[in-house]
Amino acid sequence: MHRTPPQAGTAASPGGWSWLAFGLAAAILLAIGLIAAGDLGRSRAIEAVNARAEDGTTLAIAVLRGELEKQRALPMILARDPDVRSALSGNSRHALDLKFASIARETRTAVIYLLDVTGLTIAASNWDEPTSFIGNDYAFRDYYLGAILKGSAEQFALGTVSQRPGLYITSRINDGDRLLGVIVAKVEFDRVEADWRALGGQIYVADERGVVLLSTVPEWRFHVEAPLDEDTQKDIRRSLQFGEAPLKPLPLAPDDDLVQSTAPTRGLNVMTRRDVPTTSWHIDMLLPVDQAIRAEQSRLQTLVALVLLLGLMLAAFLLRRRQQAAMRMLAAAQAKAELERRVAERTAELAGSNRKLVEEMAERARAQERLADTREELAKANRLATLGQVTAGVAHEINQPLAALRTYAENARAFVAARDESAAAGALGKVIGLTERIGAITETLRGFARRGNGRLEPVLLSEAVAGALMILDAPLRQAGIAPQVDASPPGLRVLARHVELEQVLVNLLRNAVEAVEAADPRPVPPLLSLGIRDVGEEVAITVADRGPGLDEAALAALFTPFRSSKPRGLGLGLVISHDIVTAFGGTLTASSRPGDGCVFTITLRKASSGSNP
């Protein structure tokens, strides 16, 4: 821009003063714009990072609650386990060590151990490790005292033997009003902390006293948010809850609405705090904000500078034009107004599009989070239901082979007394076969708990039916029932697993025998029948009884866990049978009318004729 300089010794022209005022105003406006853009950039960066921190905190709580709820059910289930009560009664405890070790591996629990009434450990999943808990006295621990007084308790503490921190979840074991002991599950949160690290920033959980229990920064564990009073420190030292941890304050300091950290890295952070439901804990998340502030300030200041420079250039052009002619200045002013209107409309349009895009992204993130939560809850419910079935199912499934085993053992003793060696050897052979069958059943149930059911194979149906009738031979004779059994077509095979198919048949036949015995008056024969029908690609096996039958409500709940019409039934036999048949790719259905008995129908796929069992 060219201007003729004023002559020496003369005052600046009015146009020169105008340009001087214009330059001064431009400098002031640019300074104000940059300062305002910096403040706005700082606020927007903090707001954006804070929104990320809120979302991250929500996800971190969901991960922690998922682990807590999964593990809290374990002590309550084990408190009802007959093997646990047997060990507390003085029976063999090594088998319980092995069982605890297997459950700990399956549920990813750090340690499961059993305390007697004095607080002494008598069985533990880490029985074979150098840091085994067996023989240690934990009566001084608050989780033991809490379980004794309240029935259950939770305490986060540092292990006195393993020196690893974790949450101890306990449940009291009673026999009526008599205390038997306490079952303890120790949960370590290494996997939870690893999942938290994927969210970015630093996350820690503190108890109601402000002591850090969990953290993505290992150095922060057992630090405190604020100095503790002397009495609180003495109480913590007495209980050995955190060992010899110094309980030093966290390396954090407030800085206006932000938090300044000094370790592991120095910088400003946005901090969010939320209470953890079902606990007395709270969770804090810190996200670094320095870089975001600098980036947002730089972006806004660059944008403001460009807009201001454009405006100043336009103003300078308009000022020069104004000096030339009033009409041209008026035209330039109209052009400026039109340009500013279009810029404002475009800016508003872009801002609206940006807000809509941000809202759609946030809604998508929330939908994905809800989907992930729903899937995790369904998986957790399935694992806990399966574990409950397997735990109670072992005793239920082997009772029938045990009854048959006892009968054959008594027969063998009678044959020995009568010096009938051939008959005694035959009875003992059946005893050996039944013990092998019990082992196969327990191995099958253990495999079912691990979701590993093995491959299906062609099973000769006549052998499976004969095996089931052999197991129930004694109960049938004692009940005076001669079952009517259809002959299986020669060579007819179905896709199944031999032992599990026998389990299903034994369970259905046992239920039929009990139903007939409960009938009053005694119905007319046949009291129990077992039918076999070849229906093309499938085989239908029916077990029918002449018992009292079931009403509509009982029939609807027939395959629901822990629902039984028997006074001492667990309500698991038909549930397990239904699951086994479903795993074969078949169906198990029931029909009944009160007074007409029940009919259970198993439908299985037929094996190809060229297959070998």
Secondary structure as UniProt FT lines:
FT   TURN            8..9
FT   HELIX           14..78
FT   TURN            79..80
FT   HELIX           82..88
FT   TURN            89..90
FT   HELIX           94..107
FT   STRAND          111..116
FT   TURN            117..118
FT   STRAND          120..124
FT   TURN            125..128
FT   TURN            130..131
FT   TURN            134..135
FT   TURN            139..140
FT   HELIX           142..150
FT   STRAND          152..158
FT   TURN            160..162
FT   STRAND          165..175
FT   TURN            176..177
FT   STRAND          178..187
FT   HELIX           190..197
FT   TURN            198..199
FT   STRAND          202..206
FT   TURN            208..209
FT   STRAND          211..215
FT   HELIX           218..220
FT   TURN            221..222
FT   HELIX           230..239
FT   TURN            240..244
FT   STRAND          252..255
FT   TURN            256..257
FT   STRAND          258..261
FT   STRAND          267..275
FT   TURN            277..278
FT   STRAND          282..288
FT   HELIX           290..324
FT   HELIX           326..417
FT   TURN            418..419
FT   HELIX           421..449
FT   TURN            450..451
FT   STRAND          457..460
FT   HELIX           461..471
FT   HELIX           473..479
FT   STRAND          484..485
FT   TURN            490..491
FT   STRAND          493..496
FT   HELIX           498..518
FT   STRAND          528..535
FT   TURN            536..537
FT   STRAND          538..545
FT   HELIX           552..556
FT   TURN            557..559
FT   TURN            561..562
FT   TURN            567..568
FT   HELIX           573..583
FT   TURN            584..585
FT   STRAND          587..592
FT   TURN            594..595
FT   STRAND          598..606
FT   TURN            609..610
//
